[in-house]
């Protein structure tokens, strides 16, 4: 079953990449070795707690013809969640928060992009967690200007978004844990086929 699921993901990614190349798009894959995702939430109104997700995969395709066109799919493995201490890790992995036993992944899927500078953009899309999908907006900074991207060299991205954890059924400890969660994605993109 796991092999079949992996094969389906690979086929979908290859199909997306093939489609991207036929429409004049520049395609990249997220390098899972050099990708970091963090989710930070306020704690007791004074400090914060951070969850880290060391296993992230996905792909990005930018159009060289349409500045608003983007393919961006990110898949985060919740079962690899790490935290600063064992109690926080256990609670975040549990049913009150990410419920990793039942929901293996958090995903982001892009629906459009607005360039805000030579190498920055806002990307509209959806985040899915715990079986719930909500709209989200990523602020993304690319290490290279769009005009210089050829799809033949690696590119680094730094992206951030904010969500309300209650929108995804994470309502526990309302007096202790803040509502707003800041998600940061820091990743190297490698050229498709590179």
N, C-alpha and C positions, 0 to 999 in steps of 0.2 A: 504493500500500500504506500509506504514511504517512497519507494523507488518510482512508483507510478506518479505520485504527486510531484516529485522532483522533475521527472520527465515532462510533465505538463507545464511546469514553470519554465523549464528550459525552452520548450517548444513555443510557448507564448512570448518569451523574451526574444527568441530568434525571429519570430513572425513580426513582432513590433519593430525589431531592428531592420529587417528586410523592407518592411513598409516605409520606415524612416528613410532608408537610403534611396528608395525609389521616388520619394517626394522631395529630394534635395535637403534632407535633414542631416545634422551632425550628431552621431550617436556615441554615448558613453555608457559604461557599466560602473556601478559603485564598487570600489575595491574593498572587499569585506575586511581585509587586514588593516586598512587605513581608514576606517569609518567609526565614528563615535557618536552615540546619541545619548543625551542626558535630559531628564525631566526633573525640574526643580519646583518645589512647592513650599510656601511659607509654613512655619511651624511655631506655634504659640505666639504668633505675631511678632516674634523677635528674631528668630533665625530661620533656617530652611533645611529641608531634607532633599537629597538628590538621589534619583534612581539612574543607574547607568545600564545601557544595553549594548554589550560588546559585539553582538552578531546582527549585522544589518546588511541587506542586499537590495539591489534594484537597478534601475537604468534611467538615463536621461537622454532625450533627443531634442535638439533645438533646430528650428527651421532656418535655413539661410535665405528663405524667400518671404516668410511671414513672421514678423517680430512678435506676434501674439501667440504663435503656435508653440506648444511644448508638450513633450511626453515626459512625465516624471512619475515614477512609481517606486515607492520605498516600502520595504517590508522588514519590520523589526521583530526579532524573536524574543518574546517576553520571558521564555523559560531560562534565558541567560541573564536575567535581571540581577544586577549587583547593587549593593547599598553600603553605607559606611559602617553599619553594625548588623549583627545577626538578627536582632529583633525587628529593626526597620525592614530588612530584606524579607523576613518571614511575613510581616504584615502586608508589604507591598505585593508580594507574590500571592497572597491569600485572596479569599472570596470578596473581601471588602474593597479591594483595589483592582489589580490587574487580573486576578483569578486565572493564573497561568495554567491551571489544570484543565480548564475548559476553553480558554481563549489563547491559543498559541502565539498569535501575531497581532501587532498593531500595524496598520498600513496607511500610507498617504498616497492619494491618486490625484494628479493634477488635471484641471479642466481648462486652464488658460493662463497666460502670462502677460504682465505689463512691465516693460522695461522702464526702470526709474533712473538709469544712469548708464555710462559706457559699459559697466560690468556688474550692474545690480538690477534686480527685478522683484516684483511681487508676483507670487504664483498662487492662483486660486485653485482650490481643490476640496477634497474631502478626507477626513481622518476617520478610520474605523477602529474601534476598540471595544472589547467585551460584546461583540455582536451589534454594536450601535454605530451608525455612520452620521457624522455631522460635518457641515461646511467648515473650512479653515483657510487661512491665508498665511503663506510663508513669505518672509522677507529673505531673499537669497542674494548673497554676494559671491560672484565668481572671481577666481584669481586672475583671469584674463579678460580683456574687453571682448564683447561679442564679435566685433569686427575682425579680431585677430584669430578667432577660433577656426581651426581647420578640421578638427576631428582626428588629427594625427598625433596630438600631444596630450599628456595628462592635464587635467584641470582640477583645481581644488574648489570646493564650495563650502560656505558657512551659511546655514539657514536657521531662522528662528520663527516660532509661532507661540501664541498663548491660547490656552483652552480653559474652559470651566470644567473641572473634573466631574461635577454633578451631571453634566450633559451625557456622561458615559456611565452613569449608574454608580459612580464612586462617591457615595454620600456619607461615609463613616467619619466619625470624629470631627464634626463640624466646628466645635469650639476650639479644637487643637490644630487641625490641619487646614490650611488656606484653601480657598476655592480655585484660585487662578494658578495654572501650571504653565511654566515656561519650558518649551521644548527646544533644544538646540541640536542641530545636525551638523557635524563637521566631518567631511569626507573627501577622499580623493576619487576622482573620476578617471577611468582609463578608457582609451579609445576602443570601440567595438572591434574585436578581432586582434587587439593589441596585447 
